[in-house]
Amino acid sequence: MPEFTTNQWAILALVLVLGWLLGLLSASRGDRLRRDNERDREARRAEEARLRAADSRVADAEFHRRGTVGGRRNDEPF
């Protein structure tokens, strides 16, 4: 079995270091991607909650604008 030369050891070390750096970069990208996705989900939930609240306010305003309660107008006497 032939022995490794100095150049081969240097190339092996370089490949190992580059693989380690690539792994670190990939892991940090995955974490950042997960954080971004979670932030987007939270923003979407908040927007949906605001829309539901606005829809509720519009429905209440429409109900009061029509002025009916139990089939009677609000300005009719009992």
Buried (B, 14 or more C-beta within 10 A) or exposed (E): EEEEEEEEEEEEEEEEEEEEEEEEEEEEEEEEEEEEEEEEEEEEEEEEEEEEEEEEEEEEEEEEEEEEEEEEEEEEEE
